[in-house]
C-alpha cells in the first residue's frame, strides 16, 4: 500500500489501531461505572457494593450486629467489606481491560490505562 515508504505503512496501521483502542478504552471506562461487585465480611453480615471503578455505591449491614459493646467489631467488618469490594472492583476492571488488549500484542500483565 505505501510502497517505498519503508516502515511508514505499518505506522499508519498502528496509528489507526491506537485510535480504535483509545475509543474502546473510553467506552470501557464508561461501562466500568455500571459493573457492580460486592464485598462481604462477617459471613455476609456486612456487604459493600462498589462499581468496577471502585466507587462505593451501597452498604448493607445486618441489624443483628448492632450492639453497643461490639462497636469496634462492626467498624472492622465494615472496613473489611469495603476493602474486599474495592479489591474486587480493581480485579474486575483489569479483567475488562484485558479483553481489549488481548489482540494488541502487549506484554502479559501490562496494566492499562497507565
C-alpha positions in Angstrom: 0.0 0.0 0.0 2.7 2.5 1.0 5.5 1.0 -1.2 8.7 2.8 -0.9 8.0 4.4 2.4 9.6 1.6 4.4 8.0 1.1 7.8 5.7 4.1 7.5 2.9 1.9 6.0 3.0 -0.1 9.2 3.0 3.1 11.2 -0.3 4.2 9.6 -1.9 0.9 10.6 -0.5 1.2 14.1 -2.0 4.7 14.4 -5.4 3.5 13.3 -5.3 0.7 15.9 -4.2 3.2 18.5 -7.2 5.4 17.7 -9.5 2.4 17.8 -8.0 1.3 21.2 -8.5 4.8 22.6 -12.1 4.8 21.6 -12.7 1.4 23.0 -11.0 2.3 26.3 -13.3 5.3 26.6 -16.3 3.1 26.2 -14.8 0.6 28.7 -14.3 3.4 31.3 -18.0 4.3 30.9 -19.0 0.6 31.3 -17.0 0.2 34.5 -19.3 2.6 36.2 -22.2 0.2 35.6 -20.5 -3.1 36.6 -21.1 -3.8 40.3 -19.2 -6.0 42.6 -20.0 -7.0 46.2 -17.5 -7.4 49.1 -18.6 -9.2 52.2 -17.4 -9.6 55.8 -18.6 -11.4 58.9 -20.1 -14.3 56.8 -22.3 -11.8 54.9 -23.3 -9.7 57.9 -21.8 -6.6 56.2 -21.9 -6.2 52.4 -20.4 -3.3 50.4 -21.3 -2.8 46.8 -18.9 -0.9 44.5 -18.7 -0.1 40.9 -15.8 -1.6 38.9 -14.3 1.9 39.1 -14.0 1.4 42.8 -16.8 3.9 43.8 -18.7 2.7 46.9 -22.4 2.5 45.9 -24.1 0.8 48.8 -23.6 -0.6 52.3 -25.8 -3.3 53.8 -25.5 -4.1 57.5 -27.5 -6.9 59.1 -29.2 -5.4 62.2 -28.2 -8.3 64.4 -24.7 -6.9 64.7 -25.8 -3.6 66.3 -24.8 -4.0 69.9 -23.1 -1.1 71.7 -20.5 -3.4 73.1 -19.4 -4.6 69.6 -18.8 -1.1 68.1 -15.2 -1.9 67.1 -16.2 -5.3 65.6 -18.8 -3.6 63.5 -16.3 -1.0 62.3 -13.8 -3.7 61.4 -16.5 -5.7 59.5 -17.5 -2.6 57.6 -13.9 -1.7 56.7 -13.2 -5.3 55.6 -16.3 -5.4 53.4 -15.3 -2.1 51.7 -11.8 -3.3 51.2 -13.0 -6.5 49.6 -15.4 -4.6 47.3 -12.5 -2.3 46.2 -10.2 -5.3 45.6 -12.9 -7.0 43.5 -13.5 -3.8 41.6 -9.9 -3.4 40.7 -9.7 -7.1 39.7 -12.9 -6.8 37.5 -11.6 -3.6 35.9 -8.4 -5.3 35.0 -10.3 -8.3 33.5 -12.4 -5.9 31.4 -9.3 -4.0 30.2 -7.5 -7.3 29.3 -10.4 -8.1 27.0 -9.5 -5.0 25.0 -5.7 -5.6 25.0 -5.6 -9.3 24.2 -5.2 -8.8 20.4 -2.7 -5.9 20.6 0.5 -7.9 21.3 1.2 -6.1 24.6 3.3 -7.8 27.2 1.4 -10.0 29.6 0.3 -8.3 32.8 0.7 -4.8 31.3 -1.9 -2.7 33.1 -3.9 -0.1 31.3 -4.6 2.7 31.5 -1.1 3.6 32.6 
